[in-house]
Amino acid sequence: MEHFLYITWDPSDTAVSFGPLAIHWYSMCWLVGLALAYLLVQRLYKEQKVKEGLFDPLFLYCFIGILAGARLGHCLFYQPDVFLTSWRHFIEIFLPIDISDSGSWRFTGYRGLASHGGTLGLMLALWIYVRRTKMNVWQVLDNIAIATPVTACFIRLGNLMNSEIIGRITDVPWAFIFERVDSMPRHPGQLYEAIAYALLFFIGWRIYRKQPQRVGTGFFFGLCLTYIFTARFFIEYTKEVQEAFEQTLPLNMGQMLSIPFVIIGIACMKGGNWMKRLADLAAGNKKK
């Protein structure tokens, strides 16, 4: 084994501190990812000459939808036995605090966000946005899909900085030794995902520059779902299970939740008329 190539990983979880106020790398990565997506979609809206005043509400809907969905997804999919068994843990679902048995509390930030839940939250937020603005639902979904991989990439980099969602023990020469966890060389599953999502962004952006007319057909939305969750399905094989109950399952929770998104993505890429009718109905558009 090429032990000398292993990367010893134990960075500080604090990116910037101002006295008692500390900004963690995970929060920083989320903010950078969302900011880049904001700028990208803003540019797309301008290039497509979307009516002014329709963009800023989109960012607000997406931010709330992703954060709420990701938090609820983690708590309900992965740790229902913790967050649904006592009132204080139930409160911790919604507030970024840790409540002790004595009733005292401390600020911790949201520790535990699930990408599948974030995707569902985003889709719900976009459905509300489309109903209110009467925009073409496929145009909105495609534009968001072009920018989404950037955010996904930075979120996984945040996981890497936190030494969380670690990989299985391995002897590959690029293995990481996550010192906060143990001294064993492991797959950097977070880095695998970050690289995969960065590649998806460049693929999607390249296709958009060459074929901008595809925006509004559902192609980019379908490509994003299919690529991200197919990559997620296979990369899960390099990760340690996150919760004990997954040990008894043929597929882990991340893989099982990925399958429906891949199916939806393929259907959207094919652009069937039934998908368009369903989307128009969801948006409240009664035109034929």
C-alpha positions in Angstrom: 0.0 0.0 0.0 1.2 3.5 -0.8 0.8 4.8 2.8 2.9 7.9 2.1 0.2 9.2 -0.3 -2.6 9.1 2.4 -3.9 12.5 3.3 -4.1 13.2 7.0 -7.3 15.3 7.4 -8.1 17.4 10.5 -8.8 21.0 9.6 -10.4 23.4 12.0 -14.2 23.5 11.6 -14.1 27.3 12.0 -13.5 29.4 8.8 -13.7 32.9 10.3 -14.1 34.1 13.9 -15.0 37.6 15.2 -14.6 37.4 18.9 -17.2 35.0 20.3 -18.9 34.7 16.9 -17.5 31.9 14.7 -18.5 31.0 11.1 -18.0 27.3 10.4 -16.7 26.0 7.2 -19.9 24.1 6.6 -22.0 27.2 6.9 -19.5 29.1 4.7 -19.7 26.5 2.0 -23.5 26.6 2.0 -23.4 30.4 1.7 -20.8 30.3 -1.1 -22.8 27.6 -3.0 -26.0 29.5 -2.7 -24.4 32.8 -3.7 -22.9 31.3 -6.8 -26.2 29.8 -7.8 -27.9 33.1 -7.2 -25.5 34.9 -9.6 -25.8 32.1 -12.2 -29.6 32.1 -12.3 -29.7 35.9 -12.3 -27.5 35.8 -15.4 -29.8 33.2 -17.0 -32.9 35.3 -16.3 -31.3 38.3 -17.9 -30.1 36.4 -21.0 -33.7 35.0 -21.4 -35.2 38.4 -20.8 -37.4 37.3 -18.0 -39.5 40.1 -16.6 -37.7 42.2 -13.9 -39.0 41.6 -10.4 -39.4 37.8 -10.8 -35.9 36.9 -9.9 -35.5 38.0 -6.3 -38.5 36.1 -5.0 -37.1 33.0 -6.6 -34.0 33.1 -4.5 -36.0 33.6 -1.3 -38.3 30.6 -2.1 -35.3 28.4 -2.9 -33.3 29.3 0.2 -36.2 28.6 2.6 -37.2 25.4 0.7 -33.7 23.9 0.6 -32.9 24.7 4.2 -36.3 23.5 5.6 -36.4 20.4 3.4 -32.8 19.4 4.1 -33.3 19.8 7.9 -36.6 17.9 7.9 -35.2 15.3 5.6 -32.3 14.5 8.0 -34.5 14.4 11.1 -37.3 12.3 9.6 -35.3 10.0 7.3 -32.2 9.4 9.4 -32.9 10.1 13.0 -36.7 9.9 13.8 -35.8 8.0 16.9 -34.0 11.0 18.3 -36.0 14.0 17.1 -39.5 12.6 17.5 -39.1 11.1 21.0 -39.0 14.2 23.2 -40.2 17.7 23.1 -36.7 19.2 23.4 -35.3 17.3 20.5 -38.4 18.1 18.5 -37.7 21.8 19.0 -34.1 21.2 17.9 -35.5 20.3 14.4 -36.5 23.8 13.8 -34.1 25.9 16.0 -30.3 25.7 15.6 -29.7 25.0 19.3 -28.9 22.1 21.6 -31.2 21.8 24.7 -29.8 20.1 27.8 -31.7 17.9 30.2 -31.8 20.9 32.6 -33.5 23.1 30.1 -30.4 25.3 29.3 -29.5 25.7 25.6 -26.5 26.6 23.4 -26.3 27.7 19.8 -24.9 24.9 17.5 -26.2 25.7 14.1 -28.1 23.1 12.0 -26.1 19.9 12.3 -27.7 17.4 10.1 -29.0 18.3 6.6 -30.1 15.7 4.0 -29.7 16.4 0.3 -32.8 14.3 -0.6 -34.9 16.4 1.7 -33.3 19.6 0.4 -34.3 18.5 -3.2 -37.9 17.8 -2.1 -38.0 21.2 -0.3 -36.6 22.9 -3.4 -39.2 21.3 -5.6 -42.0 22.3 -3.3 -40.7 25.9 -3.1 -40.5 26.1 -6.9 -44.0 24.8 -7.2 -45.3 27.6 -5.0 -43.1 30.2 -6.9 -44.5 29.1 -10.3 -48.1 29.2 -9.1 -47.6 32.8 -7.8 -45.6 34.1 -10.8 -47.4 32.1 -13.6 -44.0 31.5 -15.1 -43.3 28.5 -17.4 -42.6 25.8 -14.9 -40.0 24.0 -17.2 -38.1 27.3 -17.7 -37.8 27.8 -14.0 -36.8 24.1 -13.3 -34.2 24.1 -16.1 -32.6 27.3 -15.0 -32.4 26.1 -11.4 -31.0 22.8 -12.6 -28.1 24.5 -14.5 -27.0 26.2 -11.3 -27.8 23.5 -8.7 -24.6 21.4 -9.2 -22.5 24.4 -8.0 -24.4 24.5 -4.7 -24.3 20.7 -4.3 -20.5 20.7 -4.9 -19.9 23.3 -2.1 -22.2 21.5 0.3 -20.1 18.3 -0.1 -16.9 20.4 0.4 -18.5 21.6 3.6 -19.0 17.9 4.7 -15.4 17.3 3.9 -14.3 20.2 6.1 -16.4 18.8 8.9 -15.0 15.2 8.4 -18.5 13.9 8.1 -20.3 11.4 5.8 -17.0 9.5 5.8 -16.1 6.7 3.4 -15.3 3.0 4.1 -11.9 1.8 5.0 -9.7 1.4 1.9 -6.2 1.0 0.7 -6.5 3.3 -2.3 -3.4 5.6 -2.5 -5.6 8.8 -2.3 -7.3 7.7 1.0 -8.0 10.3 3.7 -7.3 9.7 7.4 -10.0 11.6 9.2 -8.3 12.2 12.5 -11.5 13.3 14.2 -12.9 9.8 13.5 -10.0 7.3 13.7 -6.6 6.6 12.2 -7.8 4.4 9.4 -7.5 5.4 5.7 -10.9 5.9 4.2 -12.5 6.8 0.9 -13.2 10.6 0.7 -16.8 10.1 -0.4 -17.6 13.8 0.1 -14.8 14.7 -2.4 -16.0 12.1 -4.9 -19.5 13.8 -4.9 -18.1 17.3 -5.0 -16.0 16.4 -8.1 -19.0 14.7 -9.7 -21.2 17.7 -9.2 -18.6 20.1 -10.4 -18.3 18.0 -13.6 -22.1 18.1 -14.0 -22.1 21.9 -13.8 -19.6 22.2 -16.7 -21.5 19.7 -18.8 -24.8 21.4 -18.2 -23.3 24.9 -18.8 -21.6 23.7 -22.0 -24.9 22.3 -23.4 -26.7 25.4 -22.4 -24.2 27.7 -24.3 -24.6 25.5 -27.4 -28.3 24.8 -27.2 -30.0 27.5 -25.1 -33.3 26.6 -26.8 -33.4 23.5 -24.6 -34.3 25.7 -21.6 -38.0 25.2 -21.0 -38.2 21.6 -22.2 -37.3 19.9 -18.9 -34.1 18.6 -20.3 -31.7 20.3 -17.8 -33.9 19.5 -14.9 -34.0 15.8 -15.9 -30.3 15.8 -16.6 -29.6 17.2 -13.1 -31.8 14.7 -11.3 -30.6 11.7 -13.3 -26.9 12.6 -13.0 -26.8 13.7 -9.4 -28.7 10.8 -8.0 -27.1 8.1 -10.2 -23.7 9.4 -9.0 -25.0 9.5 -5.4 -26.3 5.9 -5.7 -22.9 4.5 -6.7 -20.8 6.7 -4.5 -22.8 5.4 -1.5 -21.0 2.1 -1.9 -17.8 3.9 -0.8 -19.4 5.4 2.3 -19.9 4.2 5.8 -23.6 3.9 6.7 -24.8 6.9 8.7 -27.3 5.2 10.9 -27.2 1.7 12.6 -30.6 0.6 11.1 -29.1 0.8 7.6 -26.9 -2.1 8.3 -29.8 -4.5 7.9 -31.0 -3.0 4.6 -30.0 -4.3 1.1 -29.5 -0.7 0.0 -28.8 2.2 2.4 -31.2 5.1 2.9 -29.3 7.4 0.5 -29.5 4.8 -2.3 -33.2 4.0 -1.8 -34.1 7.7 -1.8 -32.1 8.2 -5.0 -34.0 5.7 -7.1 -37.3 7.8 -7.5 -35.3 10.9 -8.4 -33.4 9.0 -11.2 -36.8 7.7 -12.6 -38.3 11.2 -12.5 -35.1 12.7 -14.1 -35.2 10.2 -17.0 -38.9 11.0 -17.6 -38.2 14.7 -17.7 -35.2 14.3 -20.1 -37.5 12.4 -22.5 -39.9 15.3 -22.4 -43.1 13.3 -22.5 -46.4 15.2 -23.0 -47.8 13.7 -19.8 -45.0 15.4 -17.8 -45.8 18.7 -19.3 -49.5 18.4 -18.6 -48.7 17.4 -15.0 -46.4 20.4 -14.6 -48.9 22.8 -16.0 -51.6 21.4 -13.7 -49.2 21.8 -10.7 -48.6 25.4 -11.8 -52.3 26.2 -12.1 -51.9 26.8 -15.8 -55.2 25.7 -17.5 -54.2 26.6 -21.0 -54.1 23.7 -23.5 
